[in-house]
Amino acid sequence: MSKFFNIIAGKESCLILLYGAIGEFEELKSGDIAREIFEAEQLYSKIDVRINSNGGDVDGGIAIFNALRNSKADITIYIDGVAASIASVIASCGKPVYMSKYARWMIHGVTGGVWGNKEKIKSTLSEIETIENDLCDIYSKKTGLSVDQVRATYFDGTDHWLKADEALKLGFIDGIYDADPLPEESTPDQVYQIFNNRYFNHKTTSIMYENLKKRQRFANCSTDTDFEKVIDELETEAGKVKGLETENETLKNENDAFKQKEADTHKQEIETILQNARKEERFGENEVESYRTFLNKDFEAAKAAIEKRVPKKRVVQNILDDHDPEHKESAWEARMKEIKQNLKK
């Protein structure tokens, strides 16, 4: 089914909201509402219509009235907040109509305007009287009152506001249903605004659901229970992900510590090679930094290069110096030193 502004689809029935003003430049355009009704009845045998409207354009309202009256669907009308002026006519379309105990029903004569000569004014007045006759006939069929009784009582130039119990007693509605309470002293305008705000919140939730259904995980959801089930699954998965994230962080920290320890060991190994090479006088002090850079860049190649350098000092001497820093020449060492000096002469 096409997406319309006022329809909320369900599994076995759908809901059409008539919330707002009626007219081609208002929230409720008769053409859109009629299309919604005709298309909805192709898919659903039951349609609920909920009203909160101060009325509006008479011609547009009559078009909606006829679309509801002629629909083959099982239609039930609920007046949530206000059914005023032409909105109360729509509610009298011959379908069962129920009214919130806090709602308001209003009937009055047709209002119009004209600009022109007296013939134009007469023509407009005649048109208003014709429309009022039609409206009186509609209310008459709903209540059982005669057309003349309806005209005399409700088309006297006054706004007639009825509460739910009054509307039920007079036959305008078929029953009263409970709803979230409103202050007893609420004016009709306040009732309208309160229920409109409730609708806005419901509409926001519906839009949220429609946006969620565009996501693969929610594509098959059609009820609150379906959405809640998927959300529960996502929460469970999120808990598992959190555990994996914690485990991953622990492993990362352990890996970083291992890498740091390995780097420290490697650094110490480089320093040991450099120290031993200097003790063996394989290269001068001025070459230490170059070999350190070489070892950091290519450890095996640098180590091999150092080992190829011929030591000028015996390792035995290094070991002796390490274990006996204050080591003194033995008699044999002194004699060998003397012989070398004489040979040089």
Summary of the structure (lengths in Angstrom):
residues: 345
radius of gyration: 47.4
end to end distance: 116.8
largest distance: 154.1
contacts: 962
relative contact order: 0.07
helix: 59%
strand: 14%
